[in-house]
Amino acid sequence: MLEETIHLEESKSLLDALIEKPEKFKEYHANEIAKILKEIYNQEGLESFLGYTRAIPEEYLGEVLLELPENIKDEALHELSASKLAEVVDELDSDDAADLMQDIEEIDSEKEQEVLSGLDKEDIEDIKRLKKYEEDEAGSIMQTELFSAQLDETIGEAVERLKKLKREEDLDNIHQVFIVDKFNMLIGVIMLEDIITYDFDKKFRDYFDKTHKMIQTVRATDKISDVVHIFSDYDLVVLPVVDNHGVLVGRITSDDIYDIIEEQATDQIYKMAGVDDETEEDKDIASITKKRGIWLGINLITAILASLVIGLFDETIQKYVALAVLMPIVASMGGNAGTQSLTIMVRQIALGEMTWSEARESVKQEIIVALLNGLIFAVLMGVIALFWFHDHRLGIVIGLAMVINLLAAGFFGALIPLGLKKIGTDPAVASTVLLTTVTDVLGFFAFLGLAKIILA
């Protein structure tokens, strides 16, 4: 507890120093400031958190708010005045401004209108343009700030224009010049590192060749999942966005893609555990209990099904007590083997790395791997059972059951996600429950059924 107090006091001292000399905020990433504010909120409460939040200059506060956890950010947006928020939004890039305005709208639609009224016309148009896109469309995460030049513009003129925009802090993270025609249709890109080697008195046309036309683009209405794949496949830093006519309308930067990849990974992990990420972040005990309770109830039903199977063989278990000792091993091995196959398949489906034509080979591979592992551990467990209980028949029973259950686990671990995807259900949500039911029920049935036949 003492270490936490010391850490908090050091963080607050740093924040006090930054507030006293605001220009020093440039030396720290927004995420670092957000972590300090989060600690203040958690250890000292809302009022202390708001006091520091209000003292942070508007030009830095927007990015800090976007780095905060949802529940803490919502508290800040609810308490900060509309005039303060308008100044904050005005300092943000268009994509971040649209995101923050969306957050404000979800909390208080009237305040959102007040904030909008405090912005200039150009900012309002940019925000409204971005908000018209669906959440899963590329246009929703693009920013309208970019640097473009026409083919017949001299390089010197373009560089001077870029210098002016940088001095006025209207642009950042510029790595290339998008080359457009007189109708603003994108025709290619030239990297800044190349431009600085060119003769500034010449035009872009003098250096523009077919290599500059080899550029990846997305339409504003394309799915974000497609954008993620393009960034991943081509190791991009920036991706231009065009409309349906090829007109350059914005760009997507890698920082937004990193956030999306992190969100998707977190979402997959939560779903596979039967947990709702939004509910967990809200810290509402009642909601968390309810959401988790639903999945626990479903798991209870599957556990009862497995118990009913065991109940069918109660006489056999009473006769051979060793079966009760060995049963959990069969179910556990099947569950773990199935989870391995399940995780691989869900990931490949989520990342779009698997087509339906490739699915058959993937299922075949998982079955072969499961069968080989089944044979290996069947022999191993058979020998262990023989020396443990001095009954070779028991070794045969658990060995055969191990092969059957691991084979079923590999098969269904691969097939269940594909089946759920085919019917339009998210594989990450229901796969685990279905797989647990299969491996437990089938594993117990195979083990106890074989025991009844072989040991009788």
N, C-alpha and C positions, 0 to 999 in steps of 0.2 A: 504493500500500500504506500509505503514511504517513497519507493522508487517511482511510482505513478505520479505522486504529488510533485516530486522534484522534476520529473519530465514535463509535467504540465506547466509548472512555473517557468521553466526554461523556454518552453514554446510560447507562452504568453509574453515573456520578456522580448522575444524575437518579434512577435507580432506588434507589440507596443512600439518597438524601435522602427519597424517598417511604417507604421501609421504616422509616426512623427516625421519620417523622411520618406514620403510616398514614392519618390523616384527609385528607391531601393527595391520596390516590388518587382521590378524588371529582372532582378537577379534570381528570383525564385519562381518555380513552376506553380501554376494554379493548384495542382494536385497537392503540393506540399502545404499550401495555405489551407486548403480544404481539410486536410488531415488534422491540422491544429484546431480548426473550428469544430470539427467533429469531436475531438477530445474535450474541448471546452463545453460543448453541448452535453456530452455524456457525463462529465464529472461535476459541472457547475450549474447546468440547467439552461433553460431557454433564454432567460433575461440576459445572462452573461454572454451567451452566444450571440444574441441580437445586438448587444452593445458593440461587440467587435465587428459584426457584420456591417452595421451601419457606418462604422468608421473607416472601412476599406474604401479607397477611391473607386468611383464608378467604372473607370477604364479597366480595372482589374477584377472587380467584383463579379461581373457576368461569368467569366470563365471559372472563377472559384465556385460559384453557385452550381454550375453544370457538373462540377467534380464531386459535389456532395451526394451522399446517399439520398434516395428519393424522399424518405420520410422527413429528413432534416431540411432538405431543400424546400419541400412544401411548407414547412413551418416558416422559413425565411420569406418565401414569396407571399405568404398570407399576411405576415406582419409588416413587411416593407411597404412604404407608401407608393402609390401609383407614379408620382413624379420621380421618385428615386429609381424605380424600376424602368421608367422611360429612358432615363439617362444611362442606366446600365445596358439596356437593349441597344441603344444607339451606338455603343462602343463595340458591339459584337459583330463578327462576320455574319453574313446573311443566313447561313445555315444554322449557326448557333443561336442567332436572334429568333429564328422561326421555332427552334426547339424550345427556347425559354418562354416564348409567347404561348406555345402549345401547353406548356406546364402551367402557366398562369391561367389560361382559359379553363383548364380542367379543375382548378381550385376555385376560381371566381370569374365567371364570364363578364360580369360588370367591370371588375378591375381591369380585365384584359382590354376592354374598350377604352377605359381611361388611359391606360398605358399607350395604346395605339394613337389616341388623340394627341399625345405628347411627342410623337415622332414626326419627322419630316415626310413629305409625300413620297420621296424615292424609297425610303426605308419601308414605308407601309406597303408600297407596291411590291417590293421584293418579298416581304413576309407573306403577303396574300398569295403571291405567285407560287411560293414554295409550299404553302399550306394546302393548296388545291390538289396536290398529289397525295395518293394513298400512302399509308405508312410503309408498305412493302415496295414502293416504286423508287427508282433511282433519283427522281427529281426531289424527293422529300429530304434527301441528305446532301444535295449539291449546294454549293455556294455560288452566288452570281458574280462575286469579285474574281476577276481573272485579267490576264494581260494578252491582248491580241494585236495583230498588225496586218495591214494589207500588203499584198505582193509588191505593189509599186511604191510603197512607203520606203524612204531611206532608213537605213539602220540607225544612223545618227539621230534622226527625228524620233524614232521609236525609243531609243535609249534615253533621250532627254525626257520623253513623256513618262517613262518608267521611273526615272529619278524623281520627278515631281510627285508622282503617286506615292513613292516610298517616303519622301519627305513629309507628305501630308498624312502618312500612315493609313492610306486607303487600301494598301495591298501588303500581303505577307506570304511567305512560303512560295515565292515565284521561282520556278526552276526552268521554265521554257516559255517561248512565245508561240501562241496559237496563230497560225497563218490563215486568214480568211479572205474571201473575195469581196467584191463591192456590195454583195447582198448579205454579208456576214455569215456565209456558209463556210464551214470548216473544210480546209483542203490539206492541212498538214501541220507540222509542228517543228520548231527549231529550238534546240537546247541553248540556254544562256551561255554555257561553257564554250559553245561553238561561236556564238554571236560575238563574243569579246575578241575573237581572233580575226573577224571580218573587217573589211574596209568600211568605215562608218559613212563614207560618202556614196557608197553603192546601195542599190535597192535589194530587198529580200529576194526578188525575182532572180537576181544575178547568182545567188547561191542555192536557190531552191531546186532540188532534184527529186527523183522518185523515192529516194530513201526517206525523205522528209514526209512523204505521203503515207508511209507505212505506220499508221497510228491506230491504236485501239480506241474505239469510242463506244458509248452507250447512248441509247435514247432515254429521255427523261421518264418515259413510261415503262422502261424495262424493269424487271424484278431486281431487288437488291441482292438476292442470292446469286444472280448472274454477275453482278458487279463484283461481289466477293471473289467469285471464281476467276474473273479476269485479272483482278489485282494479284491473286495467288499464282495464277499460271504465268503471268508476264512480269512479276516482281515490280509492279508500278509504284510510283510515288503519287502521281496525279493522273486522273482519267477525265478527258473532256466529255461533256454531256451535250447532245444535240436534240433538236426537236424532230418531228416526223419528216421535216423537209430538209434536214441536214444543217439547219442554222444553229450556230454555237450559242448555247443558253447558260452554260455554267460549267463547273468542274467539281469533281469529287476528290478529296485528299485522303491520303492513307490513314491519318489519325482517326477519321470517322470509321474506316473499315476495321481498324484494330478494335474500336469500341464495339462494333457489330459482332465481330468474331468472338469477343469476350462474352457478350450478352448471349450469343447462341450457345456457346459452350456451357455457360452457367445454366441456361434454360434446359439444356439436355440433361445435365447432372441432376437438377431439381426434379425434372419430370420422371427420370428413371427411378428416383427415390419416392415418387408420389407426393412431391412437395410443390406448393405454389410459390414461385419466386416473389411475386408482388405482395402476397400476404405476409411472407417472412420478413420482407423489408419494412412493412408497415408496423411491425412489432405489436400488432393487436392480438393479445392473448386469446380472446374468444374466437377470432377468425382463424388464427393458426391452429387452435385446438380442433375447430370444426373441419378445416381442410385436411389436416393430418388424420383426423378421426375417420373420415370417409374411406381413405385408403386402408387404414388399419382394419376397418370393418370388412372391406373386401378381402384383405389378407386372412381375417378370421374365418371367413367362409371357405377359403381354400384350405386352411388348416383343418377345418372340420371335415372337409372331403377326404383329406389324407387320413384323418383319424378313423373315419368310417371304413376306409379300406383296411386299416389295421384291425378294426373290430371284426372284420370278416374272418380273420385268422387267429382269433383270441385263443382257441384251443391249442393251435400249433405253438403259439408263443408260450403258453403255460407249460407245454410239454418240453420245449427247448428254450430255456431262459436266455441262452446265449444269443438268440435272435434279437432280443430287446437291446442287447449291448451293441450289436453290429448294425442294426437298422439305421441309426443316424449317420453312419459312415456312408452308406449307399446313397441316402438322400443328399447329404452334403456334397459328395463328389459330383453327383449329377447336377446339382444346383450351380456349383462353381464352373463346371464345364459348359453348362448352358449359358451362364452369364458371359463367359469369354466369347462364345459365338455371337451372342446377342449384342454385346458391346461393339464388336467389329462391324456387324451388319447395320446397326443403328447409326454408327458414325459415318459409314460409307453412304448410306441413304441421305443423312442430314447434309453431308458435304456435296452431294450430287456426284459422287465418284463412281456410282454404279448404275448402269442402264439395265433394263429388264432382260436384254440379251445376255448380259454378263451375270445375271443373278443365278442362273443354273450352275455355272462353273463355281460360283462362290458357295452355293449350297453343297455341291459335290465335294469341294475342298474341306468344308467344315465337317461333313460326315466322315471323310477319310481320316482327318486329324482326330476326331472323337473316337473313331473305331480303334486307331492305333494306340491312343492313350488308354482306351478301355481295356485292350488286351494287356498292355503293360501293367496297369494297376490291378487288373484282375488276377494276374499271376502273383503280384506282390501281396495283395490282400488275402489271396487264397493260402499262401504260405504262412502269413501271419496268423490267420484263423486256425490253421492246422496246428501250429505250435502253441497257440493260446488256449485252444479248447480240446486239442488232441483228438480231432474228428475230421478226417479228410473229406467227408461228405459236406460238412459245413464250409470247408474251403471251396469246394466246387460250387455250392449254392451262392456264396457271396461273390465268387469270381464271375459266374454267369450273369448274376444280377448287375454287377458292375459294368460288364460289357453292354448289356441291354440298356441300362440307364444312361451311360455316357453317350451311347450311340443315339438314343432318343433325344438327349440334351443337345447334342450337336445339330441334329436334324431340325428339331423344333426351335432351337435358339437362332438358327438361320432363317427358318421358314416363317415364324411368327411375325417378325418385323416386315417382311416382304408382303405377307398377307394383309396386315393392317394398313400398310401404305397403299396397297391395291384398292382397298375399300374406302380410302380417304381418311383414315384415322392416323393420328401422329403415333409412330411406332414407339417413341420414347415414353409415352404415357402409360400404355396398357401392356406392353411386352413383358415386363418383369413379373406382373401378377399372373399372366397366362403361363409363362415359363415355369414359375414356381409351382403352379398347380400340376403341370405336366410331369415335372421331374419328381415331385413328392409322391403324387398318386401312382404314377407308373413305376417309380423306384420301389415303393413299398409293395406294390402288387407283384412286381417281378420277383423281388426277394422272398416275400412270404409265400407266394404261389409256388416257387421253385422248392422252397423249404418243405412245404406240405407234400410235394410230389417225391422229392429225393429222400427226405428224412423220415417219411411215414413208414 
